[in-house]
Amino acid sequence: MTFKILRPGTHTTIQDDGRNGFYHLGITVSGAIDKKNFKLANIILNNNINEPSLEFALQGPLLEFDGLKSSICITGEVNFVIIRNNRDIEEGYCYKIYNLNKGDKIDIKSTINSLYGYLAIKEGFDFTDIWKSCSINTKAKIGPNEGMKFDTNQIIPTKNNFAEIKIRQLRYKNERSTEIRVIKGTNFDYFSKEAQRNFFYKKFKITNMVDRMGIRLESNKLENIVSSNIKSEGLIKGVIQVPGDGNPIIMLADHGTIGGYPKIATVISADLDNLSQLKPNTEISFKEVSLEEAENLFMSYTKEINKYSKILNEYN
């Protein structure tokens, strides 16, 4: 059973929870850039929570279903329709299960006020793990499909030829905030007192240079009084580096594993999904929190995902 790609969309790949255990070899984790929406799609379908799903950016794919029956769920803020094989067109709603028959099409027209969305299918897509993960990193060309995004006329295999389930919908609304919470970075003292103040009191604009690797910002330049180049050190998702031009760069899912720019701060894990969905030209600000607050906020984030899993299991 397969999907045929009639239109690939802007950037459609397969993603799961990421590729762990190879960081020391220079291979970053990758994985779904918005973890919550990725996991919700699988939770609603009662799949394994980390079952690989299609991730798309801005304009999504147009897909034709070539199996007998199956069920899908799309999450995020997404404008899509289901075109039935008798040519009837159904408006699509996110966080809802749709049952498909042979010849049905899914037309994912665009995301809405966000960048990324997810399409999961009951029991999952059928790809072989590459280094313990199905995540595609197009920068490093690692993962299924030779590490590249999908293109027109390609075939996407699925695991089950008959996996239709009961229709249900989760009432869920994405909350967007332009106040991004951070903890101070290891090189915070490299910056002038004015730059340190400006970092927390000035706004930064997200530029057009946004992808799965990172986000470039611009604003008043942050003055470095020690050195704008340091010995290369390990990076993690959320680290904010400041190169010599004084404009910060935030590392996202496909970031490099080392970097030689001073690190002024790190975005807390609980805010990364929200940050990654903000569009170019959005103005953001940074708020400092303690490590303890960051850990508590991540625990709340995890509990929220578990709450939806419990609710939907009871619904079954």
C-alpha positions in Angstrom: 0.0 0.0 0.0 1.4 3.4 -0.9 0.9 7.1 -1.5 1.9 8.6 -4.8 3.2 12.1 -4.6 1.4 14.2 -7.2 2.9 17.5 -5.8 5.8 17.4 -3.3 5.2 20.7 -1.5 7.9 23.0 -0.3 9.8 20.7 2.0 8.3 17.3 2.7 10.3 14.7 4.7 9.8 11.8 7.0 10.5 12.4 10.7 10.4 10.6 14.0 11.6 11.4 17.5 15.2 11.7 16.2 18.5 9.9 15.9 20.1 9.5 19.3 23.5 8.0 20.2 25.7 9.3 17.3 26.3 12.8 18.5 30.0 12.0 19.3 30.4 11.1 15.6 29.2 14.5 14.4 25.6 13.3 13.6 22.9 15.5 15.1 19.6 14.2 16.5 17.3 15.8 13.8 13.7 14.5 14.3 10.4 16.3 14.1 10.9 20.0 14.6 7.6 20.5 16.5 7.6 17.5 18.8 4.1 18.1 20.3 2.3 18.2 17.0 4.2 15.2 15.7 3.3 13.1 18.8 -0.3 14.3 18.8 -0.9 12.9 15.3 0.3 9.5 16.5 -1.7 9.7 19.8 -4.9 10.4 18.0 -4.4 7.4 15.7 -3.4 5.2 18.7 -0.1 4.6 17.1 3.3 4.2 18.7 3.9 7.7 19.8 7.2 8.0 17.9 5.9 6.4 14.7 7.5 8.1 11.7 5.3 10.7 10.1 5.4 13.1 7.1 6.6 16.6 8.1 5.8 19.4 5.6 6.6 23.1 5.6 4.4 26.0 4.3 2.8 24.3 1.2 2.3 20.6 1.8 2.1 17.7 -0.6 -0.7 16.4 -2.8 -0.9 12.7 -2.3 -3.0 9.9 -3.9 -3.8 6.9 -1.8 -3.3 3.5 -3.5 -4.2 1.1 -0.8 -7.5 -0.6 0.2 -8.4 1.3 3.4 -6.5 3.3 6.0 -6.8 6.2 8.4 -4.8 9.4 8.6 -4.5 12.4 10.9 -3.0 15.8 10.2 -1.8 18.1 13.0 -0.6 21.7 13.2 -2.4 24.7 11.7 -3.1 23.4 8.2 -5.4 24.1 5.3 -6.2 20.9 3.5 -9.0 19.0 1.7 -9.8 15.3 1.1 -10.7 14.7 -2.6 -12.7 11.5 -2.7 -12.4 9.0 -5.6 -15.9 10.0 -6.6 -14.6 13.7 -6.8 -16.5 14.8 -3.7 -14.3 17.3 -1.8 -14.3 17.4 2.1 -12.9 20.3 4.0 -10.1 19.0 6.3 -9.9 19.6 10.1 -6.7 19.1 12.0 -6.5 16.6 14.9 -9.3 14.5 13.3 -9.1 11.0 11.8 -10.1 10.6 8.2 -10.6 7.2 6.6 -9.3 6.7 3.1 -10.2 4.4 0.2 -8.3 3.6 -2.9 -8.0 6.7 -5.2 -8.7 9.3 -2.5 -6.4 12.3 -2.5 -5.1 14.5 0.3 -4.3 18.1 -0.9 -2.4 19.9 1.8 -2.6 23.5 0.5 -0.7 25.4 3.2 0.1 25.9 6.8 -1.7 28.8 8.5 0.2 31.3 10.5 2.9 28.7 11.1 5.6 26.8 9.3 5.3 23.0 9.9 2.5 20.4 9.9 2.4 16.6 10.2 0.6 13.7 8.5 0.5 10.4 10.3 -1.1 7.2 9.1 -2.5 4.3 11.1 0.3 1.9 11.9 2.8 4.1 10.2 4.9 4.6 7.0 7.2 1.7 5.9 10.7 3.0 5.9 13.9 1.3 7.1 15.8 3.0 10.0 19.1 4.6 9.1 21.2 4.6 12.2 18.2 3.8 14.5 15.9 6.5 13.0 13.8 7.3 10.0 14.4 11.1 10.3 15.7 12.7 7.1 18.4 15.4 7.5 18.6 17.0 4.1 21.7 19.1 5.1 23.7 16.0 5.8 21.8 13.7 3.4 21.1 11.2 6.1 18.0 9.0 6.4 15.5 7.2 4.1 15.0 8.5 0.5 18.8 9.0 0.4 18.4 11.8 2.9 16.5 14.1 0.5 13.1 15.7 0.6 10.4 13.9 -1.4 9.7 14.8 -5.0 6.9 14.4 -7.6 5.9 10.9 -8.6 7.8 9.3 -5.7 6.1 6.5 -3.8 5.7 6.5 0.0 5.1 3.0 1.3 2.9 2.3 4.3 2.9 -0.7 6.7 -0.7 -1.9 6.5 -3.0 -2.5 3.6 -6.2 -2.3 5.7 -6.0 -0.2 8.9 -9.2 1.8 9.1 -10.3 2.9 12.5 -13.1 4.8 14.2 -13.3 8.5 13.4 -12.5 10.8 16.4 -11.2 14.4 16.8 -9.1 16.0 19.5 -10.1 19.6 20.5 -6.8 21.2 20.5 -5.5 24.8 19.8 -1.9 25.7 19.3 -0.8 28.6 21.6 1.6 31.0 20.1 3.9 33.3 22.1 6.6 35.7 20.9 8.2 35.8 24.3 10.8 33.1 24.2 12.2 31.8 27.5 15.9 31.1 27.8 18.7 30.4 30.3 21.9 32.3 30.1 24.6 30.8 27.8 28.1 29.7 28.8 29.6 32.7 27.0 27.1 35.3 28.3 30.0 37.3 29.9 31.6 37.7 26.5 29.1 40.4 25.7 29.1 44.1 26.8 26.7 45.1 29.6 24.7 47.0 27.0 24.4 43.9 24.8 23.4 41.8 27.8 20.6 44.3 28.6 19.5 44.6 24.9 19.3 40.9 24.6 16.5 40.8 27.2 14.9 44.2 26.6 15.0 44.6 22.8 13.0 42.8 20.2 14.6 40.6 17.5 13.1 40.0 14.0 13.0 36.5 12.5 14.6 36.9 9.1 13.8 34.9 5.9 16.8 32.7 6.7 14.8 30.0 8.5 15.0 26.2 8.0 15.3 23.0 10.0 18.9 23.9 10.8 18.3 27.2 12.5 16.8 30.7 12.7 18.7 33.9 11.9 17.6 37.0 13.8 18.3 40.7 13.3 18.1 43.7 15.6 20.5 46.0 17.3 23.8 44.2 17.0 25.0 42.5 20.2 28.5 43.8 21.0 31.1 41.1 21.8 34.0 42.5 24.0 36.0 39.3 24.3 36.0 37.4 21.0 33.5 36.6 18.3 35.3 33.4 17.6 36.0 30.7 20.2 37.3 27.2 20.0 34.6 25.0 18.5 32.3 23.5 21.2 29.4 21.1 21.2 26.0 22.6 20.4 22.5 21.5 21.4 19.1 22.4 19.9 18.0 25.8 21.2 21.5 27.3 21.6 21.7 30.9 20.5 25.1 31.7 19.0 26.2 35.2 18.1 28.6 35.5 15.1 30.8 38.6 14.5 28.0 40.6 12.8 26.2 40.7 16.2 23.0 39.1 14.9 22.0 35.9 16.8 21.4 32.4 15.3 19.2 29.9 17.1 20.0 26.2 16.5 17.1 23.9 15.6 16.7 20.2 14.8 19.3 19.8 12.0 22.0 22.0 13.5 25.7 21.2 13.4 27.1 19.4 16.4 29.9 21.9 17.0 30.2 25.7 16.6 32.7 28.4 17.1 30.5 31.4 17.9 29.9 32.5 21.5 26.7 31.3 23.0 24.7 34.0 24.7 21.7 31.9 25.8 19.8 28.7 25.2 16.0 28.4 24.5 14.3 26.1 27.0 13.0 22.8 25.6 9.4 23.6 26.5 9.5 26.7 24.1 11.2 25.1 21.1 8.0 23.8 19.4 6.4 27.3 19.6 9.6 29.0 18.4 10.1 26.7 15.4 6.6 27.6 14.1 7.0 31.4 14.1 7.2 32.9 10.6 9.8 35.3 9.1 9.3 39.0 10.1 7.8 38.0 13.5 9.3 40.0 16.3 10.3 38.0 19.4 11.8 38.9 22.7 13.7 36.8 25.2 12.9 36.2 28.9 15.4 34.7 31.3 14.3 31.8 33.5 16.3 29.7 36.0 17.4 26.1 35.2 14.9 24.9 37.8 12.1 26.8 36.1 13.1 25.4 32.7 13.0 21.9 34.1 9.6 22.4 35.7 8.2 23.9 32.5 9.4 20.9 30.5 7.8 18.5 33.0 4.5 20.4 32.5 5.0 20.2 28.7 5.5 16.4 29.0 2.5 16.0 31.3 0.3 17.8 28.7 1.2 15.3 26.0 0.6 12.4 28.4 -2.8 14.0 29.3 -4.0 13.8 25.7 -2.8 10.3 25.4 -4.8 9.3 28.5 -7.9 11.2 27.3 -7.9 9.5 23.9 -7.2 6.0 25.4 -10.3 6.5 27.7 -12.3 7.5 24.6 -11.4 4.1 23.0 
